[in-house]
Amino acid sequence: MIKTILRWLLARLFRVKLIGLENYRKAGPRVLIAANHSSYLDPILLWAFLPDDITFAINTHVARHWWVRPALRFAKVFPMDPTQPLSVKALTQYLKEDRKAVIFPEGRITVTGALMKVYDGAGLIAEKSGATVLPIRIDGTQYTQFSRLHGVVRLRWFPPITLNILPPRNVNLPSGLSGPERRHQVGLMLSDLMSDMMFETSNYRRTVFSALLDARRVHGGRHRVLEDVKRKPLTYDRLIAQSLALGRKLADKTNKGETVGLLLPNLNGTVAAFLGLQVEGRVPAMLNYSAGTRNLLASCAAANIKTVVTSRQFVATVKLDEAVAALSEKASVIYLEDLGRELRAPDKIRAFLAALTADYWYRGKHQPDDPAVILFTSGSEGEPKGVVLSHTNLLANREQLAARFDFNAQDIILNVLPVFHAFGLTAGTLLPLLSGMRLFLYPSPLHYRIIPEVAYDINATILFGTNTFLHGYAKHAHPYDFYSVRYVFAGAEKLQADTRRIWMEKFGLRVLEGYGATETSPVLSANTPMYYREGTVGRFLPGVQWRIEEVPGVTEGGRLHVAGPNVMLGYLRSERPGELEPPASRYGIGWYDTGDIVRIDAEGFVTVVGRVKRFAKIGGEMVSLTAVEELAARIWPGQRHAAIVLSDPKKGEKIILATEYKHADRAELTARAQQEGLGELCLPKDIRVFKELPLLATGKVDYPALTGFFHERGDL
């Protein structure tokens, strides 16, 4: 009777929604229920809403609290002392008698809003007892007064709560594992199960603007979320109002469904234009202003862009007059300054009122699988291709990251990566905006002396960058500039050992390297604070399916193919303007062939060996150009090196090493290769010294330009 009354009361107060009850019935008689722990309310909810008389594994210290003892009279409790190994054995025996028990694998209530450390013991109990694991996601209690997130998120008295029961899982381990290995593997499996649960129960099937409205509802309309170098921060209410006002003006000058190019830097107005176009049913295409006039025109042709939005001040600052003049011959060019002058008081009032009521009129206006943005590849393999990403693609990748990292509303992200880059758009911009974090946009990643000062000034806690940029910041920064930073993420190019070392020695920060592609929105894998392995790009994120294709001549690893909700809708090519080419590989429609050779170890850590197109075939053997660059980096750290392949009349192909180290000597390279047991084929035939290697906007070496330089010289 008490259980019935309590269930009725909680359902009325918190609008509790129970999803997946059929999975509870499928689990069988012997079940270990594994739930995330967000508040003191969690066990009460599970006791009230789950059928049967289940047992709760509870910490003996917690069980002694005066406010817990009355509840013990109504629920079955199994006291567990985390300091006593016999507690695990006792619960294992208890479950073997075909019982159902609830355990919180984190062992404590979250103080970050994300998953905490997942203890191995919970997985060991399931494995040794033969119990089915039933994952349950408790969502919403983290916003109640019963959570431990005071000062971290905006708490409310009666937010809606969802109990999401996922399909039951079995814990099956390979045979032959020793005791410590067995415990580690089962702990890893349970940790993956919990992070998979967090991703699978997230709401990524919506539009970006819907997610923004939901974030406002959680964190409040007056919560500051966006700022740029003009130092005029925007709250959720002001950002939404500006987006609606700007979107309406752009809608008057474009057609519904049209692709509109944005040739803009990291500014508040760029984000507002991006969101405003989506609300009005237009598709923003983020143009790479560093790509050169030819590639800009090719990008516009591929995506069938007839309208380009830019800024007069930006064009003058970056000296894009020639490129904009060429674009104006193919498309209509609109300037943000002109749109700003066109906005009258009635327009602003209308946008403000529309922003306040957006929760009611916007819902269902667009679909999650509609195109949300078009990004462009660098053109390293010919003309740039348009990569069409849906709302689901972008939000899925955001949720995949959130399932592995403890981001929260107290974080301040400094994003220096351009929004035309997938890493800068998804991780650097959308992730913080939709998570209540404060985002500071800086327009250029190349200001190595200024950016550390900005990080110090705004008390940044999270920084995204590439190896090139991070090395530049570390070199010029004061040791205290990054005092507030807790996460540094590296992507887009391989993180070099000297960059990793200088960040640890100078700032005490471990750089977390990840891996991805524009076509995957972009992140596929990442090192995390709990699961980190130096030299790898971490483990795959939840929801990523992968397969390895054997490559003739490659003995380590194989060609990586991936699928998942973050994989693009398809390509747009200049030879077939506006025609979408869905992703497909040898494994079927929806699979994307990354073109990368990777190696994956027993624990799932991914090592990128190199791109298929960055292998040279010498004397019938495949040689990784990346391996040549890494060898040079070990000998001459702190310098930029690039290996390219050219035709050779005798061996078919030959490797040339271009370097910025002015004292580079092939004899020194040969000696180190012999010391490390590397064969002669792995050595470059020649070394050429450059004052500066050609770079792309992301800081990566521009290999086509470098190769073209040698072809033009004709002396190799």
Buried (B, 14 or more C-beta within 10 A) or exposed (E): EEEEEBBEEBBEEBEBBBBBEEBBEBBEEBBBBBBBBBBBBBBBBBBBBBEEEBBBBBBBEBBEEEEBEEBEEEBBBBBBEBEEEEBBEBBBEBBEEEBBBBBBBBBBBBBBBBBBEBBBBBBBBBBBBEBBBBBBBBBBBBBBEBBBBEEBBBBEEBBEBBBBBBEBBEBEEEEEEEEEEBBBBBBBBBBBBBBBBBBBBBEBBBBBBBBBBBBBEBBBBEBBBBBBBEEEBBBBBBBBBBBBBBBBBBBEBBEEEBBBBBBBBBBBBBBBBBBBBBBBBBBBBBBBBBBBBEBBBBBBBBBBBBBBBBBEEBBEEBEBEEBBEBBEEBBBBBBBBEBEEEBEEEBEEBBBEBBEEBEEEBEEBBEBEBBBBBBBBBBBEEBBBBBBBBBBBBBBBBBBBBBBBBBBBBBBBBBBBBBBBBBBBBBBBBBBBBBBBBBBBBBBBBBBEBBBBBBBEBEBBBBBBBBBBBBBBBBBBEEEBBEBBEBBBBBBBBBBBBBBBBBEEBBEBBBBBBBBBBBBBBBBBBBBEBBBBEBBBBBBBBBBEBBBBEBEEBEEBBBBBBBBBBBBBBBBBBEEBEEBBEBEBEBEEBBBBBBBBBBBEEEBBBBBBBBBEBBBEBEEBBBBBBBBBBBBBEBBBBBBBBBBBBEBEEBEBBBBBBBBBEEBEEEBBBEBBEEEEBEEBBBBBBBBEBEEBBBBBBBBBBBBBBBEBBEEEEEB
